[in-house]
Amino acid sequence: MPAQGSSSARDGALDGQVAFITGAGSGLGAAYARRLAADGATIVVNDLDPDAAAAVAVEIDGDVCVFDVCDSAAFDAEVDKAVARHGRLDVMINNAGIAPPPDPERTERMIAAQMLRMEGRIAEMEPMGILTGMTDEAWDRMIRVHLYGAFYGTRAALRHMQPARSGVIVNVSSILGHHPSPGAPHYATAKAAIIALTRSVALEVAHLGIRVNAVCPGYVDTPLLAPLDATLRAAITMQIASGRMAQPEELAELVRFLSGPESSYCNGDVFTASGGYA
Ligand SMILES: NC(=O)c1ccc[n+]([C@@H]2O[C@H](COP(=O)([O-])OP(=O)(O)OC[C@H]3O[C@@H](n4cnc5c(N)ncnc54)[C@H](O)[C@@H]3O)[C@@H](O)[C@H]2O)c1
């Protein structure tokens, strides 16, 4: 079934607003940037990859902003610069993210374990070795990019949104933050923690007219998933009731909703869009 397309007509609902989007050089972040720009927002396009950020920024007439979201000083400085340049910050989307590198042996072990479980041959199942084989560095980087990135971005944005007594923050979690799979415990942990961060901060700032929500995409066809081989893609798709992965534009509609006045009563809320992933 084809994905539902998004409206690309410029409707001006976000005219004059400024949105800062991390990891906006690719995939979902780029789709969020295009969608908010189509409704009139000026976008600050952050990414680690300068060429990717520049390509998206040129397309939507946004600002290029290259830094690592794990660098809190750079994050603060770049948000301050954006506010100095544009005079305001209306929307912060903490989206930058990474996936574990492909590991065909790990995939094979997971699929073999799944087959044995389906056949009830539990005693024959071997350790998958995912957590025990994980290095400190792999754990640390995953938590830093996702959770620390969302913390730094939320904090930097609130320093401007609190005095203005308005603003919207959207934190990008994942369906795996709700419903972890065994392959990436560090990813699932970071994404679950982002949900707690979102809810906690929303309770702190709601009375100031600031809204903080989280989105939990299911599997979306972006470069992040490019390393998945056909077997793993098929295994994932079998778990999706809609029978396909999402297109980034479909998630962009949800993020556009949460970024604008249409979602005025959404605060501390967590929005799943997974096609019925189970
Ligand atoms: N694709 C999916 O199926 C899926 C599902 C659920 C959640 N997500 C989440 O959505 C977000 C975007 O994922 P995507 O699928 O668009 O991935 P993507 O790989 O297409 O894009 C991610 C972008 O983030 C940038 N980035 C990575 N680390 C960074 C850092 N430290 N600082 C700044 N930029 C950095 C990358 O350069 C890249 O351009 C991630 O947080 C991801 O975990 C994706």
The ligand as an SDF file (V2000), in Angstrom:
LIG
                    3D

 44 48  0  0  0  0  0  0  0  0999 V2000
   14.1000    5.2890   11.1270 N   0  0  0  0  0  0  0  0  0  0  0  0
   13.4130    4.6850   12.0580 C   0  0  0  0  0  0  0  0  0  0  0  0
   12.8740    3.5790   11.8570 O   0  0  0  0  0  0  0  0  0  0  0  0
   13.2280    5.3090   13.4140 C   0  0  0  0  0  0  0  0  0  0  0  0
   12.2800    4.7540   14.2730 C   0  0  0  0  0  0  0  0  0  0  0  0
   12.0910    5.3170   15.5360 C   0  0  0  0  0  0  0  0  0  0  0  0
   12.8460    6.4160   15.9180 C   0  0  0  0  0  0  0  0  0  0  0  0
   13.7730    6.9150   15.0640 N   0  0  0  0  0  0  0  0  0  0  0  0
   14.5460    8.0450   15.5480 C   0  0  0  0  0  0  0  0  0  0  0  0
   14.3540    9.1370   14.6770 O   0  0  0  0  0  0  0  0  0  0  0  0
   15.5300    9.9560   14.7000 C   0  0  0  0  0  0  0  0  0  0  0  0
   15.9860   10.2210   13.2740 C   0  0  0  0  0  0  0  0  0  0  0  0
   16.3010    8.9680   12.6830 O   0  0  0  0  0  0  0  0  0  0  0  0
   16.3890    8.7530   11.0920 P   0  0  0  0  0  0  0  0  0  0  0  0
   15.7840    7.4470   10.8450 O   0  0  0  0  0  0  0  0  0  0  0  0
   15.9120    9.9580   10.4020 O   0  0  0  0  0  0  0  0  0  0  0  0
   17.9670    8.5860   10.9280 O   0  0  0  0  0  0  0  0  0  0  0  0
   18.9850    9.1600    9.8220 P   0  0  0  0  0  0  0  0  0  0  0  0
   20.2270    8.3820   10.0070 O   0  0  0  0  0  0  0  0  0  0  0  0
   18.3450    9.1920    8.4870 O   0  0  0  0  0  0  0  0  0  0  0  0
   19.2060   10.6590   10.2910 O   0  0  0  0  0  0  0  0  0  0  0  0
   19.8230   10.9600   11.5230 C   0  0  0  0  0  0  0  0  0  0  0  0
   20.6360   12.2200   11.3520 C   0  0  0  0  0  0  0  0  0  0  0  0
   21.1730   12.5540   12.6490 O   0  0  0  0  0  0  0  0  0  0  0  0
   22.5070   12.9710   12.4500 C   0  0  0  0  0  0  0  0  0  0  0  0
   23.2720   12.7600   13.6930 N   0  0  0  0  0  0  0  0  0  0  0  0
   23.6690   11.5810   14.2160 C   0  0  0  0  0  0  0  0  0  0  0  0
   24.3450   11.7980   15.3510 N   0  0  0  0  0  0  0  0  0  0  0  0
   24.3730   13.1350   15.5360 C   0  0  0  0  0  0  0  0  0  0  0  0
   24.9410   13.9590   16.5190 C   0  0  0  0  0  0  0  0  0  0  0  0
   25.6280   13.4400   17.5530 N   0  0  0  0  0  0  0  0  0  0  0  0
   24.7780   15.3010   16.4320 N   0  0  0  0  0  0  0  0  0  0  0  0
   24.0970   15.8430   15.3760 C   0  0  0  0  0  0  0  0  0  0  0  0
   23.5580   15.1030   14.3940 N   0  0  0  0  0  0  0  0  0  0  0  0
   23.6940   13.7600   14.4810 C   0  0  0  0  0  0  0  0  0  0  0  0
   23.0410   12.1100   11.3170 C   0  0  0  0  0  0  0  0  0  0  0  0
   24.1770   12.7070   10.7080 O   0  0  0  0  0  0  0  0  0  0  0  0
   21.8300   12.0320   10.4040 C   0  0  0  0  0  0  0  0  0  0  0  0
   21.8410   13.0650    9.4370 O   0  0  0  0  0  0  0  0  0  0  0  0
   16.5450    9.2150   15.5620 C   0  0  0  0  0  0  0  0  0  0  0  0
   16.5130    9.7400   16.8650 O   0  0  0  0  0  0  0  0  0  0  0  0
   16.0410    7.7960   15.5460 C   0  0  0  0  0  0  0  0  0  0  0  0
   16.4510    7.0740   16.6750 O   0  0  0  0  0  0  0  0  0  0  0  0
   13.9790    6.4130   13.8240 C   0  0  0  0  0  0  0  0  0  0  0  0
  1  2  1  0
  2  3  2  0
  2  4  1  0
  4  5  1  0
  4 44  2  0
  5  6  2  0
  6  7  1  0
  7  8  2  0
  8  9  1  0
  8 44  1  0
  9 10  1  0
  9 42  1  0
 10 11  1  0
 11 12  1  0
 11 40  1  0
 12 13  1  0
 13 14  1  0
 14 15  2  0
 14 16  1  0
 14 17  1  0
 17 18  1  0
 18 19  2  0
 18 20  1  0
 18 21  1  0
 21 22  1  0
 22 23  1  0
 23 24  1  0
 23 38  1  0
 24 25  1  0
 25 26  1  0
 25 36  1  0
 26 27  1  0
 26 35  1  0
 27 28  2  0
 28 29  1  0
 29 30  1  0
 29 35  2  0
 30 31  1  0
 30 32  2  0
 32 33  1  0
 33 34  2  0
 34 35  1  0
 36 37  1  0
 36 38  1  0
 38 39  1  0
 40 41  1  0
 40 42  1  0
 42 43  1  0
M  CHG  2   8   1  16  -1
M  END
$$$$
